[in-house]
Amino acid sequence: MGGFIPKWQKELEIFDKIKPIIILEGNVLDKYQYPGDENMQSGSILRLAEYLHFFFKSAGYQDIVFYDSIRGFYNNSEEHYTQDFAQLIHANISNNRICADFKGRNAAAANFVRDAIVQNERAAVVIMDFASRYITSPDNMEQSEVDSFTVLMQASLEGKDVKTQKGVLKNLVVFVVNKVNDIPAWFYLENPNVKIITLRTPEKEEREILVKGDNFPTFFANDIYMDEFGYYQENPGELSKIQDRFVALTEKFSFTELNGLRRLCKNERIHIKDLCDVVDLYKYGIKENPWNKLNISELKTAEDDFRARVKGQDYAIIKTLDIIKRAVTGMSGVQTASHGKPKGVLFFAGPTGTGKTETAKTLAEKLFGDEKCCIRFDMSEYGQSHSDQKLLGAPPGYVGYEAGGQLTNAVKNNPFSILLFDEIEKAHPSILDKFLQILEDGRMTDGQGNTVYFSETIIIFTSNLGIYQTTAAGERKQVVTSDLGYDEVQRKVREGIEHYFKLGLGRPEILNRIGENIVVFDFIREDVAGEILKSQMNRICCNLRVDKNIYFVLSDTAQQKLLEKAVGNLDNGARGIGNIVESMLVNPLSRYMFDNEIFSDKEITVNDIDTSERIAKLICSVGD
């Protein structure tokens, strides 16, 4: 047999000579590229049933039939096999089918299989297709269902070997299931006569055969291929780069999906140089990827733009932009074989109110033109064991199935976005398992069976890990404070994160996926507090002028009082400063404007802030 042979077929070639029962599970509904032999040319793309027919025919089996509970016994590839099998087991045949029920010790199906397996005249293989649908539930079986599987188990113990022109072959029963636990566990667990073989999506070599072999011209409209292929014959290196990138981008794609790409490419009249664009078209419904249209000159000024919105976090800004520049230059996947992973992964850690969320929003605006492209999930809402259904969608039959998952819906609606998972440590461990798959594969199947792609997103986790510790008495105690220098803050926070994932949660693999992309934000220091206060004041002045044509002036005395109060409330970071501005300025200003019926077209000067009482009061003067 020529061509590339997938791993599952190699296993089948080994164990069909040893085990009388073989269970094929996994990607069984897909199509497969046949390696080729004397019965079938190389490169033919077949359904699994056809593939198995030609595989066992090549191996020398004389009777090859399929069974399912709807059609009975049959062979659609070559009908004479059904007739031969009917003679072998002395069964009646009608319309090239042998009708037979499965359930019950006297049901025909199981007994016909037993008759075929225990004889030694002709080498027989019976492929039990759609076996996941034979019984209602493997955990709650009727006696008739138990009896049928018991007959098959007995048959395997009594199975015979048969001498053929291609050597001694073992009579076989092959079960094709979506997953192995669709059939009763007692049938295969600790059963030395059973071999379970998992079928996975096409390997790299199989995808290369598809796109570099005889099927390559079928990706394109005839006129486009004829016009353009001559150039690539003269420049094979360029063609090879295009094909290699296509192979990399289609990792984890099934053959059915790959065939869909082929047809889509031809239907949309895509040119050879644009072959890889069909992947984005298939995933997201677009030809032009927004990542490829980013304005590089704007990104070069991004550091200054970030500093204008996020104060006192120079290290965090530079570290964040390094990850983004790596994504923009296409360097995100150069250390791995996977091209489907998210564009970037960041773990923002550090004290509250230091700019973690603001950095994510600024990044979304810089990359996608709108900070609304930063989609935030509060992970404290996903702390229950069933929270993964809320995030990814409930399975069929469960409440909320039609609505889908909050995360998967968000990514389907906006695949080019920043996903911000706030306070990740509050999520249930089952959620973290899903994140592992997203970080590794860049794709997830939602509750409705739709594949959602995360390969064009940037994923940001935020956390306060390391800042607090829980004492033996169960109290939460702050152990990292603003008294420490930034280097010490960074060291302790990273230690806290590692302790949580490695020892507390026992999931070091999650930390490994994040790697060195942990960005520790510093406390808001006194010198930075003044910058934050000034920025907030400028925003207030600007909004009043634009919205109400009110010119707002704050005296030096009033500014100093605000600053002194803000510096004394740095434990809550920039958010604490905002709270001070709200309580000492915004609320009293609103009160003053209402009491004096000032709604527009005035100039208000705040001369002082009276804090002698519990509620602050403004001492103002008003001009036209």
C-alpha positions in Angstrom: 0.0 0.0 0.0 1.6 3.3 -1.1 1.3 6.8 0.3 1.2 8.1 3.8 -0.4 5.7 6.3 -2.1 7.3 9.3 -1.3 6.1 12.8 -4.8 4.5 13.4 -4.4 2.4 10.2 -1.0 1.2 11.3 -2.5 0.1 14.6 -5.3 -1.6 12.7 -2.8 -3.5 10.6 -1.1 -4.8 13.7 -4.1 -5.7 15.9 -6.4 -7.2 13.3 -4.1 -10.2 13.4 -4.2 -10.4 17.2 -7.6 -9.2 18.6 -11.0 -10.6 17.5 -12.8 -7.3 18.5 -11.6 -3.9 17.5 -13.3 -0.6 18.6 -12.7 2.4 16.4 -13.6 5.7 18.2 -13.1 9.4 17.7 -13.2 11.1 14.3 -15.3 8.4 12.8 -17.8 10.6 10.8 -15.0 12.2 8.8 -13.8 11.3 5.3 -10.3 9.9 4.8 -7.6 10.0 2.1 -6.9 6.4 1.0 -3.2 5.6 0.6 -3.8 3.5 -2.4 -3.3 -0.1 -3.4 -4.2 -2.5 -6.2 -7.9 -2.0 -5.4 -8.0 1.8 -5.1 -5.9 4.6 -6.5 -3.9 6.8 -4.1 -5.4 10.0 -2.9 -9.1 9.0 -3.1 -11.1 10.6 -0.4 -13.6 8.1 1.1 -16.0 7.8 4.0 -14.7 5.6 6.8 -17.0 2.7 5.7 -15.6 2.7 2.1 -12.1 3.1 3.5 -12.5 0.0 5.7 -14.0 -1.9 2.9 -10.9 -1.4 0.7 -8.5 -1.9 3.6 -9.9 -5.3 4.5 -10.2 -6.3 0.9 -6.5 -5.5 0.4 -5.8 -7.5 3.5 -7.3 -10.6 1.9 -10.7 -10.9 3.7 -13.2 -12.9 1.7 -16.4 -11.7 3.4 -16.7 -8.0 4.3 -20.1 -6.7 5.6 -21.4 -3.7 7.5 -24.2 -3.7 10.0 -26.4 -1.0 11.5 -29.7 -1.2 13.3 -31.6 0.6 10.4 -30.3 -1.3 7.3 -29.2 -4.6 8.7 -26.2 -6.3 7.0 -25.0 -4.8 3.7 -22.0 -3.7 1.7 -22.6 -0.6 -0.5 -19.1 -0.7 -2.1 -19.4 -4.1 -3.7 -22.8 -5.8 -3.4 -21.6 -9.3 -4.0 -20.1 -9.3 -0.5 -23.6 -9.2 1.0 -24.6 -12.1 -1.1 -21.5 -14.1 -0.2 -22.1 -13.3 3.5 -25.7 -14.5 3.3 -24.6 -17.8 2.0 -21.9 -18.1 4.7 -24.4 -17.6 7.6 -27.4 -19.2 5.7 -29.5 -16.0 5.9 -32.2 -14.6 3.6 -31.3 -11.6 1.5 -33.7 -8.9 0.1 -32.7 -5.9 -2.0 -29.1 -6.7 -1.2 -29.8 -6.3 2.6 -30.0 -8.9 5.3 -32.5 -7.6 7.8 -31.8 -8.4 11.4 -32.7 -6.9 14.8 -29.9 -6.3 17.3 -31.5 -6.6 20.8 -32.1 -9.9 22.5 -30.3 -13.2 23.0 -32.3 -14.6 20.1 -32.0 -11.5 17.9 -30.7 -12.3 14.5 -28.0 -9.7 14.2 -25.8 -10.9 17.1 -26.3 -14.5 16.2 -25.4 -13.9 12.5 -22.2 -12.1 13.7 -21.4 -15.1 15.9 -22.0 -17.6 13.1 -19.5 -15.6 10.9 -16.8 -15.4 13.6 -16.8 -19.0 14.8 -16.6 -20.6 11.3 -13.2 -21.3 9.6 -14.1 -21.6 6.0 -13.8 -18.0 4.9 -12.1 -15.0 6.5 -14.9 -12.7 7.6 -15.0 -9.2 9.1 -18.2 -7.6 10.3 -18.1 -3.9 10.8 -20.7 -2.7 13.3 -21.3 0.8 12.0 -23.1 3.5 14.1 -22.7 1.3 17.1 -23.2 4.3 19.4 -26.9 4.1 18.5 -27.5 0.4 19.3 -28.6 0.9 22.9 -30.4 3.6 24.8 -27.8 4.1 27.5 -24.7 2.1 28.4 -25.3 2.8 32.1 -29.0 1.7 32.1 -29.3 -1.2 29.7 -32.3 -3.4 29.1 -31.8 -7.1 29.5 -32.2 -7.6 25.8 -29.4 -5.2 25.1 -27.2 -7.0 27.6 -27.9 -10.3 25.9 -26.9 -9.0 22.5 -23.5 -7.8 23.7 -23.0 -11.0 25.7 -23.6 -13.0 22.5 -20.9 -10.9 20.7 -18.5 -11.4 23.7 -19.0 -15.2 23.6 -18.4 -15.1 19.8 -15.1 -13.4 20.3 -14.0 -16.1 22.7 -14.9 -18.8 20.1 -13.6 -16.9 17.1 -11.5 -18.8 14.5 -8.5 -18.1 12.3 -8.7 -18.8 8.6 -6.0 -19.7 6.1 -6.2 -17.5 3.0 -4.0 -16.7 0.0 -2.6 -13.8 2.0 -1.9 -15.8 5.1 -3.8 -16.6 8.2 -6.5 -14.1 9.0 -8.5 -13.7 12.2 -12.3 -13.4 11.9 -13.1 -9.9 13.2 -15.8 -7.8 14.7 -15.1 -4.0 14.3 -17.2 -1.5 16.3 -17.4 2.1 15.0 -18.4 4.4 17.8 -18.2 8.2 18.4 -16.7 7.5 21.8 -15.9 4.2 23.4 -18.2 4.7 26.4 -21.2 4.7 24.1 -21.1 0.9 24.5 -21.1 -0.9 27.9 -17.9 -0.6 29.8 -18.0 -4.3 30.9 -17.8 -5.3 27.2 -14.3 -3.8 26.7 -12.7 -3.0 30.1 -10.1 -5.6 31.1 -11.1 -7.7 28.1 -7.9 -9.1 26.5 -9.8 -9.7 23.2 -10.6 -6.1 22.6 -8.4 -3.3 21.1 -9.5 0.3 21.2 -8.1 2.5 18.4 -8.7 6.3 18.3 -9.1 8.1 15.0 -7.9 11.7 15.1 -8.0 14.6 12.6 -5.6 14.3 9.7 -1.9 14.5 10.6 0.4 17.1 8.9 1.6 14.5 6.4 -2.0 13.8 5.3 -2.8 17.5 4.8 0.4 17.9 2.8 -0.7 15.0 0.5 -4.0 16.7 0.0 -2.7 20.2 -0.9 0.6 19.2 -2.6 -0.6 16.1 -4.5 -2.9 15.4 -7.4 -5.8 17.2 -5.6 -4.2 20.6 -5.6 -5.6 21.8 -9.0 -9.1 21.1 -7.7 -8.8 23.9 -5.2 -9.1 26.5 -8.0 -11.4 27.4 -10.9 -9.9 25.9 -14.1 -9.2 29.3 -15.7 -7.4 30.6 -12.6 -5.3 27.5 -12.2 -4.3 27.4 -15.9 -3.4 31.1 -15.9 -1.4 31.1 -12.7 0.2 27.7 -12.3 2.9 28.3 -15.0 4.4 31.0 -12.8 4.6 28.7 -9.8 6.2 26.0 -11.9 9.0 28.4 -12.5 9.0 29.5 -8.8 8.4 26.3 -6.9 9.7 27.8 -3.7 6.9 30.4 -3.5 4.3 27.7 -4.1 5.8 25.6 -1.4 5.6 28.5 1.1 1.9 29.0 0.3 1.1 25.3 0.6 3.2 24.9 3.9 1.3 27.8 5.5 -2.1 26.3 4.4 -1.0 23.0 6.0 0.0 24.8 9.2 -3.3 26.9 9.4 -5.5 23.8 9.0 -4.1 21.9 12.0 -7.0 20.0 13.7 -9.2 20.3 10.6 -11.1 17.2 9.6 -11.0 16.0 6.0 -14.6 17.0 5.7 -13.6 20.6 6.6 -10.6 20.5 4.3 -12.8 19.4 1.5 -15.1 22.3 2.4 -12.1 24.6 2.1 -11.3 23.2 -1.3 -14.8 23.8 -2.6 -15.1 27.2 -1.1 -11.8 28.2 -2.6 -13.0 27.2 -6.1 -16.5 28.8 -5.6 -15.0 32.1 -4.5 -12.5 32.1 -7.3 -9.6 32.6 -5.0 -6.2 32.9 -6.6 -3.2 30.6 -5.8 -1.3 33.3 -3.9 -4.4 33.9 -1.7 -5.0 30.3 -0.9 -4.6 30.8 2.8 -7.3 33.5 2.8 -9.9 30.7 2.4 -9.1 29.6 6.0 -10.3 33.0 7.4 -13.3 32.9 5.0 -14.2 29.5 6.3 -13.7 30.3 10.0 -15.0 33.9 10.1 -16.8 34.6 6.8 -14.2 37.3 5.8 -11.4 37.4 3.2 -9.4 40.2 4.7 -8.0 39.5 8.2 -8.0 42.7 10.3 -4.6 41.7 11.7 -3.2 42.1 8.3 -4.6 45.6 7.9 -3.1 47.1 11.1 -1.4 50.4 10.7 2.2 49.7 11.7 3.0 53.4 12.0 0.3 53.8 14.6 1.6 50.9 16.6 5.0 52.5 16.7 3.5 55.4 18.7 1.5 53.0 20.9 3.8 53.3 23.9 3.1 57.0 24.3 -0.6 56.5 23.7 -0.7 53.9 26.5 1.2 56.1 28.9 -1.4 58.8 28.3 -4.2 56.5 29.7 -2.3 54.2 32.0 -0.1 56.0 34.5 3.0 54.6 36.3 3.1 51.2 34.6 6.0 51.6 32.2 7.1 48.0 32.6 3.6 46.6 32.1 3.1 48.7 29.0 6.4 47.6 27.4 5.8 43.9 28.2 2.3 44.1 26.8 3.4 45.8 23.6 6.1 43.2 23.1 3.4 40.4 23.0 1.4 42.5 20.5 4.4 43.2 18.3 5.1 39.5 18.3 1.6 38.8 17.1 1.7 41.5 14.4 5.0 40.2 13.0 3.7 36.7 12.9 6.1 35.5 15.5 3.6 34.1 18.0 3.7 30.5 16.8 7.4 30.2 15.7 8.3 28.2 18.8 5.5 25.7 18.4 4.1 23.5 15.6 0.6 25.0 16.2 -0.7 27.9 14.1 -4.1 27.8 15.6 -3.3 29.2 19.0 -4.5 32.6 20.1 -2.5 35.6 18.8 -1.3 36.3 22.3 -1.8 35.4 26.0 -1.2 37.8 28.9 -1.6 37.4 32.6 -2.0 40.8 34.3 -1.3 40.5 38.0 -0.9 43.0 40.8 -2.9 45.3 43.1 -6.4 46.4 42.4 -7.0 49.7 40.6 -3.5 49.8 38.9 -4.7 49.9 35.3 -5.0 46.2 34.3 -8.5 46.6 32.8 -7.6 50.0 31.3 -4.6 48.5 29.6 -6.7 45.9 28.0 -9.3 48.5 26.8 -6.5 50.7 25.4 -5.1 47.7 23.6 -8.5 46.9 22.0 -8.9 50.5 20.8 -5.3 50.5 19.4 -5.7 47.2 17.6 -9.4 47.2 16.5 -10.4 50.8 16.7 -12.9 50.4 19.5 -12.4 49.5 23.2 -15.7 47.6 23.0 -13.7 44.9 21.3 -12.4 44.2 24.7 -14.9 41.6 26.0 -14.8 41.3 29.7 -15.9 38.2 31.8 -16.1 38.5 35.6 -14.8 35.0 36.6 -16.4 35.3 40.1 -19.7 34.6 38.2 -18.3 31.2 37.0 -17.3 29.7 40.3 -19.8 26.8 40.3 -19.3 23.3 38.9 -21.7 23.8 36.1 -20.3 27.2 35.1 -18.6 25.8 32.0 -22.1 25.3 30.5 -22.8 29.0 31.2 -19.6 30.0 29.5 -19.5 27.5 26.6 -23.1 26.4 26.2 -25.3 23.7 27.7 -25.4 20.3 25.9 -28.5 19.2 24.1 -31.5 18.5 26.3 -30.4 20.8 29.1 -31.9 24.2 30.1 -30.3 27.0 28.1 -29.1 24.9 25.2 -30.7 27.2 22.6 -29.0 30.3 24.0 -25.4 28.9 23.6 -22.5 30.0 25.8 -21.6 33.5 26.8 -18.0 33.1 25.7 -18.6 31.1 22.5 -21.3 33.5 21.4 -19.1 36.5 22.0 -16.2 35.0 19.9 -18.6 33.9 17.1 -20.0 37.4 16.9 -16.6 39.1 17.2 -13.7 36.7 16.5 -11.2 39.6 16.3 -11.2 40.8 19.9 -9.5 40.9 23.2 -11.0 38.5 25.8 -10.5 39.7 29.3 -11.0 37.2 32.1 -11.1 39.1 35.4 -10.0 37.5 38.6 -9.3 34.1 37.0 -8.6 32.5 40.3 -12.3 32.7 41.2 -13.3 30.4 38.3 -14.2 26.8 38.9 -11.4 24.3 38.0 -13.6 22.9 35.2 -13.4 26.3 33.5 -9.6 26.1 33.7 -9.7 22.8 31.8 -11.5 24.6 29.0 -8.9 27.4 29.0 -6.2 24.8 28.6 -7.8 23.6 25.4 -8.3 27.1 24.1 -4.7 28.1 24.8 -3.3 24.9 23.2 -5.6 24.4 20.2 -7.2 27.8 19.7 -10.6 26.2 19.1 -13.5 25.0 21.2 -16.8 23.1 20.4 -19.8 24.7 22.0 -22.8 23.0 23.4 -24.5 23.1 20.0 -21.6 21.3 18.3 -20.3 24.4 16.5 -16.5 25.0 16.3 -15.5 28.4 17.7 -12.0 29.6 16.8 -9.9 31.7 19.2 -6.9 32.0 16.9 -7.5 35.7 16.1 -8.0 36.8 19.7 -5.7 38.0 22.4 -6.5 36.4 25.8 -5.8 38.4 29.0 -6.3 37.0 32.5 -6.2 39.3 35.5 -5.6 38.3 39.1 -4.8 39.7 42.5 -2.9 36.5 43.4 0.1 37.0 45.6 -1.2 40.3 47.1 -3.2 38.6 49.7 -2.9 35.4 51.8 -5.5 33.5 53.7 -4.4 32.8 57.3 -5.0 29.6 59.3 -8.0 31.3 60.8 -9.5 31.9 57.3 -8.8 35.6 57.3 -7.6 37.4 54.2 -4.4 39.3 54.9 -2.5 41.7 52.6 1.1 40.6 52.4 2.3 42.8 49.5 2.1 46.5 50.2 3.2 49.8 48.6 6.0 50.0 51.1 7.9 47.5 49.0 9.8 48.4 45.8 8.6 47.3 42.5 11.2 44.5 42.1 10.1 43.0 45.4 6.4 43.4 44.5 7.1 41.6 41.2 8.9 38.7 42.9 6.3 38.2 45.6 3.4 38.3 43.2 5.0 35.8 40.8 5.7 33.5 43.8 2.1 33.8 44.8 0.9 32.9 41.3 3.2 29.9 41.1 2.2 28.7 44.5 -1.5 28.9 43.6 -1.3 27.0 40.3 1.3 24.5 41.4 0.4 23.7 45.0 -3.0 25.3 45.7 -4.8 24.2 42.5 -2.4 21.4 41.5 -2.4 22.5 37.8 1.1 23.6 36.8 0.3 23.0 33.2 -1.9 26.1 33.1 1.0 28.2 34.3 3.2 26.5 31.6 0.7 27.6 28.9 1.0 31.2 30.1 4.8 31.0 30.2 6.7 34.2 30.7 3.7 36.4 29.8 3.0 37.3 33.4 2.8 41.1 33.6 3.0 42.5 37.2 1.5 45.9 37.7 3.0 48.2 40.3 1.2 50.0 43.1 0.1 53.6 42.3 3.0 55.6 43.9 2.6 59.2 45.2 4.3 60.7 42.2 1.9 58.9 39.9 -1.1 59.9 41.9 -0.7 63.5 40.8 -0.7 62.4 37.2 -3.8 60.3 37.6 -5.6 63.2 39.4 -4.6 65.6 36.7 -5.8 63.3 34.0 -9.2 62.9 35.7 -9.6 66.6 36.1 -8.8 67.2 32.5 -11.5 64.8 31.5 -14.1 66.5 33.7 -13.2 69.9 32.3 -13.3 68.7 28.8 -16.7 67.0 29.2 -18.3 70.0 30.9 -17.1 72.2 28.1 -18.3 70.0 25.3 -21.6 68.9 26.9 -22.7 72.0 28.7 -20.4 74.8 27.5 -19.3 75.3 31.1 -15.7 76.4 31.7 -14.5 74.8 34.9 -11.5 76.0 36.8 -9.9 74.4 39.9 -7.7 76.6 42.1 -4.3 75.5 43.3 -5.7 75.3 46.9 -8.5 73.0 45.9 -6.2 70.8 43.8 -3.8 70.5 46.7 -6.6 69.3 49.0 -7.7 66.7 46.4 -4.1 65.5 46.0 -3.5 65.1 49.7 -6.7 63.1 50.1 -5.9 61.0 47.0 -2.4 60.2 48.2 -3.9 59.0 51.5 -6.1 56.5 49.6 -3.7 54.7 47.3 -4.5 51.2 48.6 -7.3 51.2 46.0 -5.1 52.5 43.2 -6.5 54.7 40.5 -10.0 53.6 41.4 -9.5 55.0 44.9 -8.4 58.3 43.4 -11.5 58.3 41.3 -13.6 57.7 44.4 -12.0 60.7 46.1 -12.7 62.9 43.0 -16.3 61.8 43.0 -16.9 62.4 46.7 -14.9 65.6 47.1 -15.6 67.3 43.7 -18.1 65.7 41.3 -20.9 65.2 43.9 -20.5 68.6 45.6 -20.2 70.3 42.2 -23.5 68.7 41.1 -25.1 69.9 44.3 -23.8 73.4 43.8 -24.9 73.6 40.2 -28.4 72.3 41.0 -28.9 74.7 44.0 -27.8 77.7 42.0 -29.6 76.6 38.8 -26.4 76.5 36.7 -27.0 74.2 33.8 -25.0 75.6 30.9 -23.0 78.6 29.5 -21.1 79.6 32.7 -17.7 79.7 34.1 -17.3 78.0 37.5 -14.2 78.4 39.6 -13.7 76.2 42.6 -11.7 78.4 45.0 -11.6 75.9 47.9 -13.0 72.6 49.2 -14.5 72.6 52.7 -13.9 69.2 54.4 -14.7 70.3 57.9 -17.9 68.4 57.9 -18.7 64.8 56.9 -19.9 65.9 53.4 -17.5 68.1 51.3 -18.7 71.5 50.1 -17.3 73.7 47.4 -16.5 77.3 47.7 -17.1 78.6 44.2 -17.3 81.8 42.1 -19.4 82.0 38.9 -18.9 84.1 35.8 -20.6 84.4 32.4 
